[in-house]
Amino acid sequence: MRLEELNWMDVEEYLKHEDRLMLVLGATEQHGYLSLLADVKIPLALADAASQQTGVLVAPPLNFGCSPYFLKYPGTFSLRVSTLIAAVEDLLRSAYGHGFRRILLLNGHGGNSPARGQLHEIINSLPGLRLAWYDWWTANSVLAVAEKHQIKPSHANWLEAFPFNIVGELPDEEKVPPRVPGIMDAEEARRVYGDGSFGGRYQVEASVMEEVFAAALLDILQLLKFE
């Protein structure tokens, strides 16, 4: 159940018996041959699947994140860290004001991690608020699937190649991970990463992707219990 499917009176009724909310944090950035909104589509698909099982409301995703290192790839739009932190805080305070007290932030982008640190300050100022944060691609359950199949997960490789993310023909060969010299500006990042993938296989069997999705979904269902 998404917020966009409801009117304000529906939300008021929802809050009479439920105070949980899922908020997706994403990014609009290059993902090689995959969708520029890969970091939104994956956590949003997980949120929708979790909502179908629990009835927990899904807020509209924040489609932009911090991606300054990819700005030389056309289609990448990046927020400043300060802008992201302020946006997340404003969204949480808005939700809290309506009565949401248990909020799960489903993050799809590593560059958004600075916002997680701000959550400690926010939660101290809003009595009764409970927060959880989930980075699906670093979850032990997801990494266990990769280890099981002996394939290395990385940015814009097979790990993010869910069917709904594939918008171009994926190469069959593996990509040798590039040598990363350190902290790079956007021009150097494009030169180093080339097509945008960080290396490894571009795609794997559909059954593996189903395992990854199922593992992340189980994590989210557990987090929604707020035990």
Secondary structure by P-SEA (a helix, b strand, c coil): cccccccaaaaaaaaccccbbbbbbbbbccccccccaaaaaaaaaaaaaaaaaccccccccccccccccccccccbbbbcaaaaaaaaaaaaaaaaaacccbbbbbcccccaaaaaaaaaaaaaacccbbbbbbcccccaaaaaaaaaaccccccccccccccccccccccccccccccccccccaaaaaaaaccccccccccccaaaaaaaaaaaaaaaaaaaacc
